[in-house]
Amino acid sequence: METKKKALGRGLEQLFNSENLDLDINNIQKLESKLYESSNKEEIIEISLDELRANPYQPRKNFDEEALQELSNSIKEHGVFQPIIVKKSIKGYEIIAGERRVRASKLAGLEKIPAIVRNLSDELMMEIALLENLQRENLNCIEEALAYKSMITNLGLTQDQLSTKVGKSRSHVTNMLGLLRLPQEVQEKVIKGELSMGHARVLSKMEDNNKIIELANKIVAEKLAVREIEQISDNDEIKKKMPITRHTQNDNNNYKYVENLLTEKYDSKIKIKDNKIIIGFANTADLNRILEIMDIKG
């Protein structure tokens, strides 16, 4: 039995070795599933909630209190179905995956939670934290941008490599990182939900921070739509950090120049084929972002 357990441990080390596993948005769920399936009952232990601390690479800073309460009620009634994943640290354990379950368990009044302990590298912890949250669509755009910046800095990724890993276009990654140029007080408005991703993206193209702050306050006070801010930003008197490149029509490329213009505007892959405009989107949140830019309200 002991030999079997050691063999299982070695297999998991190989499975979670960042050199052997190229994590991306498509296989993060499979990775977690493999971990749970590969763990026997003896490896799932009860850990005191007081011994747990957040993953230092957790990109999400704001948690939906209503959703946490719903999860807490479910835990009160049914318990924690899926063990969290943790890493042993100098004092207690760091959460690799499952912070929502930890927070909800505390709300439910529990003292312990089932967990699987794994010694993962800092790089893999960072990737799991980001990809898990991106897959569940619950990061605000500033959190997402900060996570991208962290991965580029700490993992030495290019924007092209990162875009492949997170399943987003290169232009999306570039635009998200551009949000970090916004004044801090404007970023705070985005985090609080006072400004949308569409608003933030338009503001991030402007050069004058005072004008950005002024417009941000105007958006909140007057509830301006993204399209209205685009019209204001098109004013020649407003300097742009990243001027919009205009494309000229090329007869040989048919509608290529129009595709480029639409791709630039909606930050999504757009094709024109058979007299139809095809707009690609990554997930529901991305679709909502595009609808907001179009000023389409559900």
C-alpha positions in Angstrom: 0.0 0.0 0.0 2.9 2.4 0.9 4.5 1.7 -2.4 1.3 2.5 -4.3 0.9 5.8 -2.4 4.4 6.9 -3.3 3.9 6.0 -6.9 0.7 8.1 -6.9 2.6 11.0 -5.4 5.3 10.9 -8.1 2.7 10.8 -10.8 1.0 13.9 -9.5 4.3 15.7 -9.2 4.8 15.0 -12.9 1.2 16.0 -13.7 1.6 19.4 -12.0 5.1 20.1 -13.1 4.9 23.4 -15.0 7.6 22.2 -17.3 5.5 19.2 -18.3 2.1 20.8 -18.4 1.3 23.9 -20.5 -1.6 25.3 -18.7 -4.2 27.3 -20.7 -7.8 28.4 -20.3 -9.0 25.1 -21.9 -7.3 22.6 -19.7 -7.4 24.3 -16.3 -10.6 22.5 -15.4 -9.2 19.2 -16.6 -6.2 19.8 -14.4 -8.3 20.3 -11.3 -10.4 17.3 -12.1 -7.4 15.1 -12.6 -6.1 16.2 -9.2 -9.3 15.2 -7.4 -9.6 12.0 -9.3 -6.0 11.0 -8.6 -6.3 11.6 -4.9 -7.3 8.8 -2.6 -9.3 9.2 0.6 -6.2 9.3 2.8 -4.9 12.4 0.9 -8.0 14.4 1.6 -7.6 15.9 5.1 -9.6 18.3 7.3 -7.8 21.6 7.8 -8.7 24.4 10.2 -10.0 27.5 8.5 -7.8 29.6 10.8 -4.7 27.9 9.2 -5.6 29.1 5.7 -4.4 32.2 3.9 -5.3 33.5 0.5 -3.2 32.6 -2.6 -0.8 35.6 -2.9 -1.4 35.4 -6.7 -5.2 35.5 -6.4 -6.3 38.1 -9.0 -9.8 38.6 -7.6 -10.0 41.2 -4.9 -13.7 41.7 -4.8 -16.1 38.8 -4.0 -19.9 38.9 -4.6 -21.4 38.9 -1.1 -24.7 37.7 -2.3 -23.2 34.8 -4.2 -21.0 33.9 -1.2 -24.1 33.9 1.0 -25.9 31.5 -1.4 -22.8 29.2 -1.4 -22.7 29.5 2.4 -26.3 28.4 2.7 -25.6 25.4 0.4 -22.6 24.4 2.6 -24.7 24.7 5.7 -27.2 22.2 4.2 -25.0 19.9 2.2 -21.4 20.5 3.4 -18.4 21.2 1.1 -18.6 18.8 -1.9 -15.2 19.4 -3.5 -12.0 19.7 -1.4 -10.0 22.9 -1.8 -6.3 22.6 -3.0 -3.7 24.1 -0.7 0.1 24.3 -0.4 1.9 24.0 3.0 3.6 27.2 4.0 5.8 28.4 6.9 2.6 29.2 8.8 -0.4 27.1 7.9 -1.4 26.7 4.3 -1.8 28.9 1.2 -5.0 28.4 -0.9 -4.3 27.3 -4.4 -7.9 26.8 -5.6 -11.1 27.2 -3.7 -11.0 30.6 -1.9 -14.8 31.1 -2.4 -15.5 27.8 -0.6 -13.2 28.9 2.2 -15.0 32.3 2.6 -18.4 30.7 2.4 -17.5 28.0 4.9 -16.5 30.7 7.4 -19.8 32.4 6.8 -21.5 29.1 7.4 -19.8 28.9 10.8 -17.6 25.9 10.0 -14.2 25.4 11.7 -12.6 23.0 9.2 -12.7 22.3 5.5 -11.6 19.2 3.4 -8.4 19.9 1.5 -5.8 18.3 -0.7 -2.2 19.4 0.0 0.1 19.8 -3.0 3.6 21.4 -3.2 3.1 23.4 -6.4 5.5 26.1 -7.7 4.7 29.8 -7.4 4.5 30.0 -11.2 1.8 27.2 -11.3 -0.1 28.7 -8.4 -0.3 32.0 -10.3 -1.5 30.3 -13.5 -4.1 28.3 -11.7 -5.4 31.3 -9.8 -5.7 33.4 -12.9 -7.1 30.7 -15.3 -9.6 29.4 -12.7 -11.1 32.9 -12.3 -11.0 33.7 -16.0 -12.9 30.5 -16.8 -15.6 31.4 -14.3 -15.9 34.9 -15.6 -15.8 36.7 -12.3 -12.9 39.0 -12.5 -13.5 42.7 -13.1 -11.4 44.2 -15.9 -8.9 45.9 -13.6 -8.3 42.6 -11.7 -7.9 40.8 -15.0 -5.4 43.5 -16.3 -3.3 43.2 -13.1 -3.3 39.4 -13.4 -2.1 39.7 -17.0 0.7 42.1 -16.0 1.7 39.8 -13.1 2.0 36.8 -15.5 4.0 38.7 -18.1 6.3 40.0 -15.4 6.7 36.9 -13.3 6.5 34.2 -15.9 8.4 36.1 -18.6 5.6 35.7 -21.1 5.1 37.8 -24.3 1.7 39.2 -25.0 1.3 36.7 -27.8 2.1 33.8 -25.4 -0.3 35.2 -22.8 -3.1 35.6 -25.3 -2.8 32.0 -26.3 -2.8 30.8 -22.7 -5.9 32.8 -21.7 -7.8 32.2 -24.9 -8.1 35.9 -25.8 -7.0 37.9 -28.8 -3.7 39.7 -28.7 -5.6 43.0 -29.0 -7.8 42.1 -26.0 -4.7 41.6 -23.8 -3.1 44.8 -25.1 -6.3 46.8 -24.4 -6.7 45.2 -20.9 -3.1 46.2 -20.0 -3.8 49.7 -21.3 -6.4 50.1 -18.5 -3.6 50.2 -16.0 -2.6 53.6 -17.4 -5.8 55.0 -16.0 -5.5 57.3 -12.9 -5.9 55.2 -9.7 -9.2 56.9 -8.8 -10.6 56.0 -12.2 -9.5 52.4 -11.8 -11.3 52.4 -8.4 -14.5 53.4 -10.1 -14.1 50.5 -12.5 -13.5 48.1 -9.7 -16.7 49.3 -7.9 -18.7 48.9 -11.1 -19.3 52.6 -11.5 -17.6 52.5 -14.9 -17.9 49.7 -17.4 -15.1 48.0 -19.3 -16.3 49.9 -22.4 -16.0 53.2 -20.6 -12.6 52.4 -19.2 -11.3 51.3 -22.6 -12.2 54.6 -24.2 -10.8 56.6 -21.3 -7.5 54.7 -21.4 -6.8 56.0 -24.9 -6.8 59.6 -23.6 -3.6 61.4 -22.6 -4.7 64.1 -20.1 -5.3 62.5 -16.7 -7.3 65.5 -15.5 -9.6 65.2 -18.5 -9.9 61.4 -17.9 -10.9 62.0 -14.3 -13.3 64.8 -15.3 -15.0 62.5 -17.9 -15.1 59.6 -15.5 -17.0 61.7 -13.0 -19.3 62.9 -15.8 -20.1 59.3 -16.8 -21.1 58.4 -13.3 -23.1 61.5 -12.6 -24.9 61.6 -16.0 -25.0 57.8 -16.6 -23.5 58.3 -20.0 -23.4 55.4 -22.5 -20.1 54.1 -24.0 -21.2 55.5 -27.4 -21.6 59.0 -26.0 -18.1 58.9 -24.5 -16.7 57.7 -27.8 -18.2 60.7 -29.5 -16.7 63.0 -26.9 -13.3 61.3 -27.2 -13.3 61.8 -31.0 -13.0 65.5 -30.4 -9.7 66.6 -32.0 -8.9 68.7 -28.9 -8.6 65.6 -26.7 -5.1 64.1 -27.1 -4.9 60.4 -27.4 -2.2 58.2 -25.8 -2.8 55.6 -28.5 -4.2 57.3 -31.6 -6.7 55.1 -33.6 -5.1 53.9 -36.8 -7.4 54.4 -39.8 -7.2 51.9 -42.6 -7.6 52.7 -46.2 -9.6 50.5 -48.5 -7.8 48.0 -50.7 -9.8 46.6 -53.5 -7.8 43.3 -53.4 -8.7 42.7 -49.8 -12.5 43.1 -50.3 -13.8 44.0 -46.9 -10.6 43.5 -45.0 -10.3 47.2 -44.1 -13.9 47.1 -42.7 -13.0 44.0 -40.6 -10.0 45.9 -39.2 -12.1 48.9 -38.3 -14.8 46.7 -36.5 -12.1 44.6 -34.8 -10.5 47.7 -33.5 -13.8 49.2 -32.3 -15.2 46.0 -30.6 -11.9 44.4 -29.5 -13.1 41.1 -31.0 -12.3 39.0 -34.0 -14.7 40.0 -36.7 -15.2 38.6 -40.2 -17.3 39.7 -43.1 -18.5 36.8 -45.3 -21.5 36.2 -47.6 -22.8 39.7 -46.8 -22.8 38.9 -43.1 -20.8 40.4 -40.2 -19.6 37.6 -37.9 -18.6 38.8 -34.4 -16.7 36.4 -32.3 -16.8 36.4 -28.5 -15.1 34.3 -25.8 -17.8 34.0 -23.2 -21.0 35.5 -21.8 -19.1 38.4 -20.2 -17.4 39.2 -23.4 -20.7 39.2 -25.3 -22.2 41.6 -22.7 -19.2 43.8 -23.2 -19.8 43.9 -27.0 -23.5 44.6 -26.5 -22.6 47.5 -24.2 -20.4 49.0 -26.8 -23.3 48.7 -29.3 -25.5 50.4 -26.7 -27.8 47.4 -26.7 -29.6 46.9 -23.4 -31.3 43.6 -22.4 
